[in-house]
Amino acid sequence: MSGPGSGQEQQNRKILEDLQQQKKRLRMMHSQPNSAIGGQVRATKDSSEVRHLQAQQKQALEHAHTNSFAYFTTQDSSFGNLILPVLPRLPPE
């Protein structure tokens, strides 16, 4: 199927695959204790993963803002949610 939406569909699929891989890495990080010998190597790896996660958060946030009328915010989540929708509070009538 080729059309204007197929490129967007492939991009969305790639983003979802990246998110699944990150979830697996996060689960592995939380299940493995940090050893004293590999602590320095682990810290360097963690900081590069954090930068990668921040870049993905920014990309997801920009994508959501351009394709939706809603407002989204970034959120650190143990469930793998990079962004969350913000629902406005309406004053009581």
PDB file of N, CA, C and O in Angstrom, chain B, residues numbered from 101:
ATOM      1  N   MET B 101       0.848  -1.179   0.000  1.00  0.00           N
ATOM      2  CA  MET B 101       0.000   0.000   0.000  1.00  0.00           C
ATOM      3  C   MET B 101       0.885   1.230   0.000  1.00  0.00           C
ATOM      4  O   MET B 101       1.679   1.422   0.921  1.00  0.00           O
ATOM      5  N   SER B 102       0.760   2.057  -1.010  1.00  0.00           N
ATOM      6  CA  SER B 102       1.554   3.272  -1.061  1.00  0.00           C
ATOM      7  C   SER B 102       0.617   4.455  -1.131  1.00  0.00           C
ATOM      8  O   SER B 102      -0.321   4.467  -1.928  1.00  0.00           O
ATOM      9  N   GLY B 103       0.860   5.419  -0.325  1.00  0.00           N
ATOM     10  CA  GLY B 103       0.027   6.598  -0.276  1.00  0.00           C
ATOM     11  C   GLY B 103       0.642   7.604   0.671  1.00  0.00           C
ATOM     12  O   GLY B 103       1.704   7.358   1.243  1.00  0.00           O
ATOM     13  N   PRO B 104      -0.013   8.728   0.839  1.00  0.00           N
ATOM     14  CA  PRO B 104       0.562   9.755   1.704  1.00  0.00           C
ATOM     15  C   PRO B 104       0.659   9.315   3.162  1.00  0.00           C
ATOM     16  O   PRO B 104       1.513   9.815   3.895  1.00  0.00           O
ATOM     17  N   GLY B 105      -0.192   8.399   3.596  1.00  0.00           N
ATOM     18  CA  GLY B 105      -0.177   7.974   4.991  1.00  0.00           C
ATOM     19  C   GLY B 105       0.810   6.860   5.280  1.00  0.00           C
ATOM     20  O   GLY B 105       1.133   6.614   6.442  1.00  0.00           O
ATOM     21  N   SER B 106       1.306   6.169   4.231  1.00  0.00           N
ATOM     22  CA  SER B 106       2.183   5.021   4.471  1.00  0.00           C
ATOM     23  C   SER B 106       3.522   5.440   5.061  1.00  0.00           C
ATOM     24  O   SER B 106       4.068   4.710   5.889  1.00  0.00           O
ATOM     25  N   GLY B 107       4.061   6.565   4.675  1.00  0.00           N
ATOM     26  CA  GLY B 107       5.310   7.064   5.250  1.00  0.00           C
ATOM     27  C   GLY B 107       5.144   7.380   6.717  1.00  0.00           C
ATOM     28  O   GLY B 107       6.009   7.061   7.533  1.00  0.00           O
ATOM     29  N   GLN B 108       4.039   8.003   7.049  1.00  0.00           N
ATOM     30  CA  GLN B 108       3.743   8.314   8.449  1.00  0.00           C
ATOM     31  C   GLN B 108       3.540   7.038   9.249  1.00  0.00           C
ATOM     32  O   GLN B 108       3.966   6.946  10.400  1.00  0.00           O
ATOM     33  N   GLU B 109       2.891   6.060   8.642  1.00  0.00           N
ATOM     34  CA  GLU B 109       2.666   4.783   9.313  1.00  0.00           C
ATOM     35  C   GLU B 109       3.999   4.085   9.610  1.00  0.00           C
ATOM     36  O   GLU B 109       4.180   3.524  10.691  1.00  0.00           O
ATOM     37  N   GLN B 110       4.916   4.119   8.662  1.00  0.00           N
ATOM     38  CA  GLN B 110       6.234   3.511   8.879  1.00  0.00           C
ATOM     39  C   GLN B 110       6.991   4.243   9.983  1.00  0.00           C
ATOM     40  O   GLN B 110       7.648   3.616  10.814  1.00  0.00           O
ATOM     41  N   GLN B 111       6.899   5.564   9.987  1.00  0.00           N
ATOM     42  CA  GLN B 111       7.577   6.349  11.033  1.00  0.00           C
ATOM     43  C   GLN B 111       6.988   6.020  12.403  1.00  0.00           C
ATOM     44  O   GLN B 111       7.728   5.856  13.373  1.00  0.00           O
ATOM     45  N   ASN B 112       5.670   5.923  12.486  1.00  0.00           N
ATOM     46  CA  ASN B 112       5.022   5.569  13.748  1.00  0.00           C
ATOM     47  C   ASN B 112       5.440   4.173  14.205  1.00  0.00           C
ATOM     48  O   ASN B 112       5.694   3.954  15.390  1.00  0.00           O
ATOM     49  N   ARG B 113       5.510   3.237  13.273  1.00  0.00           N
ATOM     50  CA  ARG B 113       5.918   1.874  13.605  1.00  0.00           C
ATOM     51  C   ARG B 113       7.349   1.858  14.137  1.00  0.00           C
ATOM     52  O   ARG B 113       7.646   1.136  15.089  1.00  0.00           O
ATOM     53  N   LYS B 114       8.237   2.648  13.531  1.00  0.00           N
ATOM     54  CA  LYS B 114       9.629   2.726  13.972  1.00  0.00           C
ATOM     55  C   LYS B 114       9.705   3.291  15.389  1.00  0.00           C
ATOM     56  O   LYS B 114      10.468   2.793  16.217  1.00  0.00           O
ATOM     57  N   ILE B 115       8.917   4.326  15.670  1.00  0.00           N
ATOM     58  CA  ILE B 115       8.896   4.916  17.007  1.00  0.00           C
ATOM     59  C   ILE B 115       8.413   3.887  18.024  1.00  0.00           C
ATOM     60  O   ILE B 115       8.990   3.764  19.104  1.00  0.00           O
ATOM     61  N   LEU B 116       7.361   3.148  17.687  1.00  0.00           N
ATOM     62  CA  LEU B 116       6.854   2.122  18.601  1.00  0.00           C
ATOM     63  C   LEU B 116       7.878   1.020  18.842  1.00  0.00           C
ATOM     64  O   LEU B 116       8.016   0.539  19.966  1.00  0.00           O
ATOM     65  N   GLU B 117       8.592   0.619  17.802  1.00  0.00           N
ATOM     66  CA  GLU B 117       9.626  -0.403  17.976  1.00  0.00           C
ATOM     67  C   GLU B 117      10.732   0.096  18.894  1.00  0.00           C
ATOM     68  O   GLU B 117      11.216  -0.647  19.748  1.00  0.00           O
ATOM     69  N   ASP B 118      11.138   1.363  18.720  1.00  0.00           N
ATOM     70  CA  ASP B 118      12.159   1.954  19.591  1.00  0.00           C
ATOM     71  C   ASP B 118      11.689   1.992  21.039  1.00  0.00           C
ATOM     72  O   ASP B 118      12.463   1.733  21.960  1.00  0.00           O
ATOM     73  N   LEU B 119      10.434   2.313  21.228  1.00  0.00           N
ATOM     74  CA  LEU B 119       9.887   2.359  22.585  1.00  0.00           C
ATOM     75  C   LEU B 119       9.878   0.970  23.222  1.00  0.00           C
ATOM     76  O   LEU B 119      10.190   0.827  24.404  1.00  0.00           O
ATOM     77  N   GLN B 120       9.528  -0.035  22.454  1.00  0.00           N
ATOM     78  CA  GLN B 120       9.532  -1.404  22.976  1.00  0.00           C
ATOM     79  C   GLN B 120      10.944  -1.820  23.389  1.00  0.00           C
ATOM     80  O   GLN B 120      11.131  -2.455  24.427  1.00  0.00           O
ATOM     81  N   GLN B 121      11.930  -1.462  22.574  1.00  0.00           N
ATOM     82  CA  GLN B 121      13.314  -1.799  22.911  1.00  0.00           C
ATOM     83  C   GLN B 121      13.749  -1.077  24.192  1.00  0.00           C
ATOM     84  O   GLN B 121      14.444  -1.653  25.030  1.00  0.00           O
ATOM     85  N   GLN B 122      13.340   0.170  24.335  1.00  0.00           N
ATOM     86  CA  GLN B 122      13.696   0.912  25.544  1.00  0.00           C
ATOM     87  C   GLN B 122      13.032   0.309  26.774  1.00  0.00           C
ATOM     88  O   GLN B 122      13.646   0.247  27.839  1.00  0.00           O
ATOM     89  N   LYS B 123      11.798  -0.133  26.642  1.00  0.00           N
ATOM     90  CA  LYS B 123      11.121  -0.782  27.768  1.00  0.00           C
ATOM     91  C   LYS B 123      11.891  -2.016  28.210  1.00  0.00           C
ATOM     92  O   LYS B 123      12.070  -2.250  29.405  1.00  0.00           O
ATOM     93  N   LYS B 124      12.347  -2.806  27.240  1.00  0.00           N
ATOM     94  CA  LYS B 124      13.115  -4.003  27.568  1.00  0.00           C
ATOM     95  C   LYS B 124      14.397  -3.636  28.302  1.00  0.00           C
ATOM     96  O   LYS B 124      14.758  -4.274  29.291  1.00  0.00           O
ATOM     97  N   ARG B 125      15.088  -2.601  27.812  1.00  0.00           N
ATOM     98  CA  ARG B 125      16.331  -2.170  28.461  1.00  0.00           C
ATOM     99  C   ARG B 125      16.070  -1.685  29.876  1.00  0.00           C
ATOM    100  O   ARG B 125      16.825  -2.003  30.795  1.00  0.00           O
ATOM    101  N   LEU B 126      15.007  -0.919  30.052  1.00  0.00           N
ATOM    102  CA  LEU B 126      14.680  -0.415  31.385  1.00  0.00           C
ATOM    103  C   LEU B 126      14.342  -1.550  32.334  1.00  0.00           C
ATOM    104  O   LEU B 126      14.768  -1.539  33.488  1.00  0.00           O
ATOM    105  N   ARG B 127      13.591  -2.518  31.870  1.00  0.00           N
ATOM    106  CA  ARG B 127      13.269  -3.671  32.710  1.00  0.00           C
ATOM    107  C   ARG B 127      14.535  -4.420  33.101  1.00  0.00           C
ATOM    108  O   ARG B 127      14.681  -4.845  34.247  1.00  0.00           O
ATOM    109  N   MET B 128      15.451  -4.584  32.147  1.00  0.00           N
ATOM    110  CA  MET B 128      16.703  -5.268  32.440  1.00  0.00           C
ATOM    111  C   MET B 128      17.539  -4.467  33.441  1.00  0.00           C
ATOM    112  O   MET B 128      18.154  -5.044  34.337  1.00  0.00           O
ATOM    113  N   MET B 129      17.561  -3.152  33.294  1.00  0.00           N
ATOM    114  CA  MET B 129      18.327  -2.303  34.209  1.00  0.00           C
ATOM    115  C   MET B 129      17.782  -2.410  35.625  1.00  0.00           C
ATOM    116  O   MET B 129      18.551  -2.463  36.585  1.00  0.00           O
ATOM    117  N   HIS B 130      16.473  -2.442  35.761  1.00  0.00           N
ATOM    118  CA  HIS B 130      15.861  -2.498  37.089  1.00  0.00           C
ATOM    119  C   HIS B 130      15.997  -3.883  37.715  1.00  0.00           C
ATOM    120  O   HIS B 130      16.012  -4.010  38.939  1.00  0.00           O
ATOM    121  N   SER B 131      16.095  -4.912  36.892  1.00  0.00           N
ATOM    122  CA  SER B 131      16.179  -6.264  37.441  1.00  0.00           C
ATOM    123  C   SER B 131      17.608  -6.669  37.797  1.00  0.00           C
ATOM    124  O   SER B 131      17.806  -7.587  38.593  1.00  0.00           O
ATOM    125  N   GLN B 132      18.613  -5.993  37.214  1.00  0.00           N
ATOM    126  CA  GLN B 132      20.006  -6.330  37.495  1.00  0.00           C
ATOM    127  C   GLN B 132      20.582  -5.342  38.503  1.00  0.00           C
ATOM    128  O   GLN B 132      20.519  -4.132  38.281  1.00  0.00           O
ATOM    129  N   PRO B 133      21.146  -5.837  39.614  1.00  0.00           N
ATOM    130  CA  PRO B 133      21.766  -4.921  40.571  1.00  0.00           C
ATOM    131  C   PRO B 133      23.023  -4.311  39.984  1.00  0.00           C
ATOM    132  O   PRO B 133      23.698  -4.930  39.161  1.00  0.00           O
ATOM    133  N   ASN B 134      23.333  -3.107  40.405  1.00  0.00           N
ATOM    134  CA  ASN B 134      24.502  -2.388  39.932  1.00  0.00           C
ATOM    135  C   ASN B 134      25.731  -2.890  40.672  1.00  0.00           C
ATOM    136  O   ASN B 134      25.829  -2.699  41.884  1.00  0.00           O
ATOM    137  N   SER B 135      26.662  -3.522  39.987  1.00  0.00           N
ATOM    138  CA  SER B 135      27.853  -4.071  40.645  1.00  0.00           C
ATOM    139  C   SER B 135      28.895  -2.982  40.866  1.00  0.00           C
ATOM    140  O   SER B 135      28.937  -1.995  40.131  1.00  0.00           O
ATOM    141  N   ALA B 136      29.731  -3.164  41.875  1.00  0.00           N
ATOM    142  CA  ALA B 136      30.770  -2.187  42.199  1.00  0.00           C
ATOM    143  C   ALA B 136      31.820  -2.137  41.101  1.00  0.00           C
ATOM    144  O   ALA B 136      32.372  -1.068  40.837  1.00  0.00           O
ATOM    145  N   ILE B 137      32.114  -3.262  40.453  1.00  0.00           N
ATOM    146  CA  ILE B 137      33.145  -3.305  39.421  1.00  0.00           C
ATOM    147  C   ILE B 137      32.676  -2.561  38.173  1.00  0.00           C
ATOM    148  O   ILE B 137      33.444  -1.799  37.586  1.00  0.00           O
ATOM    149  N   GLY B 138      31.430  -2.771  37.763  1.00  0.00           N
ATOM    150  CA  GLY B 138      30.928  -2.156  36.540  1.00  0.00           C
ATOM    151  C   GLY B 138      30.220  -0.844  36.772  1.00  0.00           C
ATOM    152  O   GLY B 138      29.551  -0.348  35.865  1.00  0.00           O
ATOM    153  N   GLY B 139      30.340  -0.265  37.943  1.00  0.00           N
ATOM    154  CA  GLY B 139      29.613   0.964  38.266  1.00  0.00           C
ATOM    155  C   GLY B 139      29.929   2.120  37.351  1.00  0.00           C
ATOM    156  O   GLY B 139      29.012   2.805  36.899  1.00  0.00           O
ATOM    157  N   GLN B 140      31.217   2.367  37.055  1.00  0.00           N
ATOM    158  CA  GLN B 140      31.600   3.490  36.212  1.00  0.00           C
ATOM    159  C   GLN B 140      31.122   3.284  34.784  1.00  0.00           C
ATOM    160  O   GLN B 140      30.595   4.211  34.170  1.00  0.00           O
ATOM    161  N   VAL B 141      31.298   2.089  34.250  1.00  0.00           N
ATOM    162  CA  VAL B 141      30.830   1.793  32.896  1.00  0.00           C
ATOM    163  C   VAL B 141      29.327   1.944  32.836  1.00  0.00           C
ATOM    164  O   VAL B 141      28.793   2.484  31.867  1.00  0.00           O
ATOM    165  N   ARG B 142      28.638   1.472  33.862  1.00  0.00           N
ATOM    166  CA  ARG B 142      27.175   1.547  33.923  1.00  0.00           C
ATOM    167  C   ARG B 142      26.709   2.995  33.938  1.00  0.00           C
ATOM    168  O   ARG B 142      25.720   3.331  33.287  1.00  0.00           O
ATOM    169  N   ALA B 143      27.416   3.869  34.682  1.00  0.00           N
ATOM    170  CA  ALA B 143      27.023   5.279  34.767  1.00  0.00           C
ATOM    171  C   ALA B 143      27.147   5.944  33.404  1.00  0.00           C
ATOM    172  O   ALA B 143      26.284   6.733  33.020  1.00  0.00           O
ATOM    173  N   THR B 144      28.203   5.636  32.673  1.00  0.00           N
ATOM    174  CA  THR B 144      28.379   6.212  31.339  1.00  0.00           C
ATOM    175  C   THR B 144      27.280   5.731  30.411  1.00  0.00           C
ATOM    176  O   THR B 144      26.722   6.512  29.640  1.00  0.00           O
ATOM    177  N   LYS B 145      26.970   4.451  30.485  1.00  0.00           N
ATOM    178  CA  LYS B 145      25.907   3.893  29.645  1.00  0.00           C
ATOM    179  C   LYS B 145      24.563   4.512  30.016  1.00  0.00           C
ATOM    180  O   LYS B 145      23.765   4.841  29.139  1.00  0.00           O
ATOM    181  N   ASP B 146      24.314   4.672  31.313  1.00  0.00           N
ATOM    182  CA  ASP B 146      23.055   5.262  31.757  1.00  0.00           C
ATOM    183  C   ASP B 146      22.900   6.687  31.236  1.00  0.00           C
ATOM    184  O   ASP B 146      21.811   7.062  30.802  1.00  0.00           O
ATOM    185  N   SER B 147      23.961   7.489  31.268  1.00  0.00           N
ATOM    186  CA  SER B 147      23.850   8.868  30.817  1.00  0.00           C
ATOM    187  C   SER B 147      23.573   8.943  29.319  1.00  0.00           C
ATOM    188  O   SER B 147      22.834   9.824  28.879  1.00  0.00           O
ATOM    189  N   SER B 148      24.149   8.039  28.525  1.00  0.00           N
ATOM    190  CA  SER B 148      23.852   8.042  27.097  1.00  0.00           C
ATOM    191  C   SER B 148      22.415   7.588  26.847  1.00  0.00           C
ATOM    192  O   SER B 148      21.760   8.082  25.929  1.00  0.00           O
ATOM    193  N   GLU B 149      21.921   6.648  27.661  1.00  0.00           N
ATOM    194  CA  GLU B 149      20.528   6.215  27.527  1.00  0.00           C
ATOM    195  C   GLU B 149      19.574   7.334  27.915  1.00  0.00           C
ATOM    196  O   GLU B 149      18.515   7.487  27.307  1.00  0.00           O
ATOM    197  N   VAL B 150      19.943   8.119  28.930  1.00  0.00           N
ATOM    198  CA  VAL B 150      19.110   9.244  29.348  1.00  0.00           C
ATOM    199  C   VAL B 150      19.025  10.276  28.224  1.00  0.00           C
ATOM    200  O   VAL B 150      17.947  10.793  27.931  1.00  0.00           O
ATOM    201  N   ARG B 151      20.164  10.573  27.595  1.00  0.00           N
ATOM    202  CA  ARG B 151      20.155  11.531  26.477  1.00  0.00           C
ATOM    203  C   ARG B 151      19.286  11.009  25.346  1.00  0.00           C
ATOM    204  O   ARG B 151      18.533  11.768  24.735  1.00  0.00           O
ATOM    205  N   HIS B 152      19.389   9.707  25.064  1.00  0.00           N
ATOM    206  CA  HIS B 152      18.577   9.111  23.999  1.00  0.00           C
ATOM    207  C   HIS B 152      17.093   9.198  24.352  1.00  0.00           C
ATOM    208  O   HIS B 152      16.260   9.508  23.500  1.00  0.00           O
ATOM    209  N   LEU B 153      16.774   8.923  25.613  1.00  0.00           N
ATOM    210  CA  LEU B 153      15.385   8.995  26.067  1.00  0.00           C
ATOM    211  C   LEU B 153      14.860  10.421  25.958  1.00  0.00           C
ATOM    212  O   LEU B 153      13.721  10.629  25.540  1.00  0.00           O
ATOM    213  N   GLN B 154      15.677  11.403  26.329  1.00  0.00           N
ATOM    214  CA  GLN B 154      15.257  12.796  26.236  1.00  0.00           C
ATOM    215  C   GLN B 154      15.003  13.183  24.787  1.00  0.00           C
ATOM    216  O   GLN B 154      14.055  13.913  24.498  1.00  0.00           O
ATOM    217  N   ALA B 155      15.839  12.701  23.877  1.00  0.00           N
ATOM    218  CA  ALA B 155      15.637  12.991  22.456  1.00  0.00           C
ATOM    219  C   ALA B 155      14.336  12.359  21.968  1.00  0.00           C
ATOM    220  O   ALA B 155      13.600  12.966  21.190  1.00  0.00           O
ATOM    221  N   GLN B 156      14.056  11.145  22.423  1.00  0.00           N
ATOM    222  CA  GLN B 156      12.798  10.494  22.029  1.00  0.00           C
ATOM    223  C   GLN B 156      11.600  11.223  22.624  1.00  0.00           C
ATOM    224  O   GLN B 156      10.567  11.355  21.967  1.00  0.00           O
ATOM    225  N   GLN B 157      11.728  11.703  23.873  1.00  0.00           N
ATOM    226  CA  GLN B 157      10.645  12.468  24.485  1.00  0.00           C
ATOM    227  C   GLN B 157      10.353  13.710  23.666  1.00  0.00           C
ATOM    228  O   GLN B 157       9.195  14.033  23.399  1.00  0.00           O
ATOM    229  N   LYS B 158      11.408  14.405  23.270  1.00  0.00           N
ATOM    230  CA  LYS B 158      11.239  15.630  22.491  1.00  0.00           C
ATOM    231  C   LYS B 158      10.574  15.325  21.155  1.00  0.00           C
ATOM    232  O   LYS B 158       9.672  16.044  20.724  1.00  0.00           O
ATOM    233  N   GLN B 159      11.022  14.257  20.503  1.00  0.00           N
ATOM    234  CA  GLN B 159      10.443  13.871  19.218  1.00  0.00           C
ATOM    235  C   GLN B 159       8.966  13.497  19.372  1.00  0.00           C
ATOM    236  O   GLN B 159       8.134  13.904  18.561  1.00  0.00           O
ATOM    237  N   ALA B 160       8.646  12.732  20.397  1.00  0.00           N
ATOM    238  CA  ALA B 160       7.255  12.330  20.622  1.00  0.00           C
ATOM    239  C   ALA B 160       6.388  13.540  20.939  1.00  0.00           C
ATOM    240  O   ALA B 160       5.252  13.633  20.475  1.00  0.00           O
ATOM    241  N   LEU B 161       6.924  14.473  21.735  1.00  0.00           N
ATOM    242  CA  LEU B 161       6.175  15.673  22.097  1.00  0.00           C
ATOM    243  C   LEU B 161       5.906  16.539  20.868  1.00  0.00           C
ATOM    244  O   LEU B 161       4.789  17.018  20.677  1.00  0.00           O
ATOM    245  N   GLU B 162       6.927  16.738  20.037  1.00  0.00           N
ATOM    246  CA  GLU B 162       6.742  17.528  18.815  1.00  0.00           C
ATOM    247  C   GLU B 162       5.732  16.863  17.883  1.00  0.00           C
ATOM    248  O   GLU B 162       4.885  17.534  17.293  1.00  0.00           O
ATOM    249  N   HIS B 163       5.827  15.549  17.757  1.00  0.00           N
ATOM    250  CA  HIS B 163       4.896  14.815  16.892  1.00  0.00           C
ATOM    251  C   HIS B 163       3.458  14.962  17.406  1.00  0.00           C
ATOM    252  O   HIS B 163       2.537  15.188  16.621  1.00  0.00           O
ATOM    253  N   ALA B 164       3.272  14.835  18.719  1.00  0.00           N
ATOM    254  CA  ALA B 164       1.934  14.950  19.295  1.00  0.00           C
ATOM    255  C   ALA B 164       1.368  16.348  19.103  1.00  0.00           C
ATOM    256  O   ALA B 164       0.190  16.506  18.785  1.00  0.00           O
ATOM    257  N   HIS B 165       2.202  17.361  19.296  1.00  0.00           N
ATOM    258  CA  HIS B 165       1.715  18.737  19.155  1.00  0.00           C
ATOM    259  C   HIS B 165       1.352  19.079  17.711  1.00  0.00           C
ATOM    260  O   HIS B 165       0.408  19.834  17.475  1.00  0.00           O
ATOM    261  N   THR B 166       2.083  18.538  16.750  1.00  0.00           N
ATOM    262  CA  THR B 166       1.778  18.846  15.357  1.00  0.00           C
ATOM    263  C   THR B 166       0.586  18.061  14.828  1.00  0.00           C
ATOM    264  O   THR B 166      -0.047  18.482  13.860  1.00  0.00           O
ATOM    265  N   ASN B 167       0.270  16.933  15.443  1.00  0.00           N
ATOM    266  CA  ASN B 167      -0.806  16.082  14.923  1.00  0.00           C
ATOM    267  C   ASN B 167      -2.050  16.053  15.802  1.00  0.00           C
ATOM    268  O   ASN B 167      -2.948  15.242  15.576  1.00  0.00           O
ATOM    269  N   SER B 168      -2.111  16.923  16.793  1.00  0.00           N
ATOM    270  CA  SER B 168      -3.253  16.909  17.692  1.00  0.00           C
ATOM    271  C   SER B 168      -3.544  18.324  18.178  1.00  0.00           C
ATOM    272  O   SER B 168      -2.658  19.177  18.224  1.00  0.00           O
ATOM    273  N   PHE B 169      -4.782  18.549  18.533  1.00  0.00           N
ATOM    274  CA  PHE B 169      -5.156  19.838  19.098  1.00  0.00           C
ATOM    275  C   PHE B 169      -4.960  19.861  20.609  1.00  0.00           C
ATOM    276  O   PHE B 169      -5.056  20.917  21.235  1.00  0.00           O
ATOM    277  N   ALA B 170      -4.689  18.713  21.185  1.00  0.00           N
ATOM    278  CA  ALA B 170      -4.507  18.611  22.630  1.00  0.00           C
ATOM    279  C   ALA B 170      -3.130  19.137  23.024  1.00  0.00           C
ATOM    280  O   ALA B 170      -2.276  19.383  22.173  1.00  0.00           O
ATOM    281  N   TYR B 171      -2.932  19.307  24.339  1.00  0.00           N
ATOM    282  CA  TYR B 171      -1.648  19.720  24.879  1.00  0.00           C
ATOM    283  C   TYR B 171      -1.033  18.535  25.611  1.00  0.00           C
ATOM    284  O   TYR B 171      -1.723  17.831  26.348  1.00  0.00           O
ATOM    285  N   PHE B 172       0.254  18.314  25.411  1.00  0.00           N
ATOM    286  CA  PHE B 172       0.953  17.197  26.024  1.00  0.00           C
ATOM    287  C   PHE B 172       2.140  17.713  26.825  1.00  0.00           C
ATOM    288  O   PHE B 172       2.653  18.800  26.560  1.00  0.00           O
ATOM    289  N   THR B 173       2.569  16.930  27.799  1.00  0.00           N
ATOM    290  CA  THR B 173       3.745  17.268  28.593  1.00  0.00           C
ATOM    291  C   THR B 173       4.611  16.027  28.743  1.00  0.00           C
ATOM    292  O   THR B 173       4.117  14.901  28.682  1.00  0.00           O
ATOM    293  N   THR B 174       5.916  16.243  28.942  1.00  0.00           N
ATOM    294  CA  THR B 174       6.812  15.106  29.151  1.00  0.00           C
ATOM    295  C   THR B 174       6.653  14.601  30.576  1.00  0.00           C
ATOM    296  O   THR B 174       6.313  15.356  31.487  1.00  0.00           O
ATOM    297  N   GLN B 175       6.907  13.312  30.750  1.00  0.00           N
ATOM    298  CA  GLN B 175       6.717  12.702  32.067  1.00  0.00           C
ATOM    299  C   GLN B 175       7.644  11.505  32.202  1.00  0.00           C
ATOM    300  O   GLN B 175       7.661  10.631  31.335  1.00  0.00           O
ATOM    301  N   ASP B 176       8.410  11.461  33.278  1.00  0.00           N
ATOM    302  CA  ASP B 176       9.192  10.264  33.579  1.00  0.00           C
ATOM    303  C   ASP B 176       8.236   9.224  34.141  1.00  0.00           C
ATOM    304  O   ASP B 176       7.479   9.500  35.071  1.00  0.00           O
ATOM    305  N   SER B 177       8.277   8.033  33.571  1.00  0.00           N
ATOM    306  CA  SER B 177       7.329   7.013  33.974  1.00  0.00           C
ATOM    307  C   SER B 177       7.983   5.643  33.962  1.00  0.00           C
ATOM    308  O   SER B 177       8.724   5.309  33.038  1.00  0.00           O
ATOM    309  N   SER B 178       7.710   4.861  34.977  1.00  0.00           N
ATOM    310  CA  SER B 178       8.229   3.497  34.996  1.00  0.00           C
ATOM    311  C   SER B 178       7.439   2.599  34.047  1.00  0.00           C
ATOM    312  O   SER B 178       7.799   1.439  33.844  1.00  0.00           O
ATOM    313  N   PHE B 179       6.367   3.131  33.467  1.00  0.00           N
ATOM    314  CA  PHE B 179       5.552   2.365  32.531  1.00  0.00           C
ATOM    315  C   PHE B 179       5.935   2.640  31.081  1.00  0.00           C
ATOM    316  O   PHE B 179       5.324   2.082  30.170  1.00  0.00           O
ATOM    317  N   GLY B 180       6.934   3.491  30.853  1.00  0.00           N
ATOM    318  CA  GLY B 180       7.395   3.755  29.501  1.00  0.00           C
ATOM    319  C   GLY B 180       6.643   4.863  28.780  1.00  0.00           C
ATOM    320  O   GLY B 180       6.813   5.037  27.574  1.00  0.00           O
ATOM    321  N   ASN B 181       5.817   5.613  29.497  1.00  0.00           N
ATOM    322  CA  ASN B 181       5.100   6.718  28.865  1.00  0.00           C
ATOM    323  C   ASN B 181       6.040   7.906  28.743  1.00  0.00           C
ATOM    324  O   ASN B 181       6.518   8.425  29.751  1.00  0.00           O
ATOM    325  N   LEU B 182       6.309   8.344  27.514  1.00  0.00           N
ATOM    326  CA  LEU B 182       7.202   9.478  27.310  1.00  0.00           C
ATOM    327  C   LEU B 182       6.470  10.794  27.475  1.00  0.00           C
ATOM    328  O   LEU B 182       7.033  11.761  27.989  1.00  0.00           O
ATOM    329  N   ILE B 183       5.231  10.838  27.045  1.00  0.00           N
ATOM    330  CA  ILE B 183       4.438  12.054  27.159  1.00  0.00           C
ATOM    331  C   ILE B 183       3.048  11.694  27.673  1.00  0.00           C
ATOM    332  O   ILE B 183       2.577  10.569  27.508  1.00  0.00           O
ATOM    333  N   LEU B 184       2.411  12.668  28.294  1.00  0.00           N
ATOM    334  CA  LEU B 184       1.052  12.475  28.791  1.00  0.00           C
ATOM    335  C   LEU B 184       0.186  13.636  28.334  1.00  0.00           C
ATOM    336  O   LEU B 184       0.655  14.773  28.287  1.00  0.00           O
ATOM    337  N   PRO B 185      -1.064  13.371  27.997  1.00  0.00           N
ATOM    338  CA  PRO B 185      -1.954  14.474  27.644  1.00  0.00           C
ATOM    339  C   PRO B 185      -2.319  15.263  28.893  1.00  0.00           C
ATOM    340  O   PRO B 185      -2.446  14.711  29.986  1.00  0.00           O
ATOM    341  N   VAL B 186      -2.484  16.560  28.705  1.00  0.00           N
ATOM    342  CA  VAL B 186      -2.885  17.425  29.806  1.00  0.00           C
ATOM    343  C   VAL B 186      -4.343  17.788  29.596  1.00  0.00           C
ATOM    344  O   VAL B 186      -4.715  18.339  28.560  1.00  0.00           O
ATOM    345  N   LEU B 187      -5.164  17.474  30.587  1.00  0.00           N
ATOM    346  CA  LEU B 187      -6.579  17.792  30.495  1.00  0.00           C
ATOM    347  C   LEU B 187      -6.829  19.063  31.281  1.00  0.00           C
ATOM    348  O   LEU B 187      -6.442  19.157  32.446  1.00  0.00           O
ATOM    349  N   PRO B 188      -7.470  20.043  30.660  1.00  0.00           N
ATOM    350  CA  PRO B 188      -7.698  21.283  31.388  1.00  0.00           C
ATOM    351  C   PRO B 188      -8.763  21.109  32.475  1.00  0.00           C
ATOM    352  O   PRO B 188      -9.691  20.312  32.332  1.00  0.00           O
ATOM    353  N   ARG B 189      -8.612  21.861  33.552  1.00  0.00           N
ATOM    354  CA  ARG B 189      -9.625  21.863  34.600  1.00  0.00           C
ATOM    355  C   ARG B 189     -10.608  23.006  34.302  1.00  0.00           C
ATOM    356  O   ARG B 189     -10.220  24.159  34.109  1.00  0.00           O
ATOM    357  N   LEU B 190     -11.858  22.647  34.276  1.00  0.00           N
ATOM    358  CA  LEU B 190     -12.883  23.643  34.032  1.00  0.00           C
ATOM    359  C   LEU B 190     -13.446  24.102  35.369  1.00  0.00           C
ATOM    360  O   LEU B 190     -13.701  23.286  36.255  1.00  0.00           O
ATOM    361  N   PRO B 191     -13.636  25.393  35.512  1.00  0.00           N
ATOM    362  CA  PRO B 191     -14.180  25.877  36.777  1.00  0.00           C
ATOM    363  C   PRO B 191     -15.622  25.388  36.942  1.00  0.00           C
ATOM    364  O   PRO B 191     -16.345  25.253  35.954  1.00  0.00           O
ATOM    365  N   PRO B 192     -16.043  25.123  38.179  1.00  0.00           N
ATOM    366  CA  PRO B 192     -17.423  24.686  38.388  1.00  0.00           C
ATOM    367  C   PRO B 192     -18.397  25.800  37.998  1.00  0.00           C
ATOM    368  O   PRO B 192     -18.111  26.987  38.154  1.00  0.00           O
ATOM    369  N   GLU B 193     -19.524  25.388  37.499  1.00  0.00           N
ATOM    370  CA  GLU B 193     -20.512  26.384  37.067  1.00  0.00           C
ATOM    371  C   GLU B 193     -21.343  26.895  38.224  1.00  0.00           C
ATOM    372  O   GLU B 193     -22.219  27.738  38.030  1.00  0.00           O
TER     373      GLU B 193
END
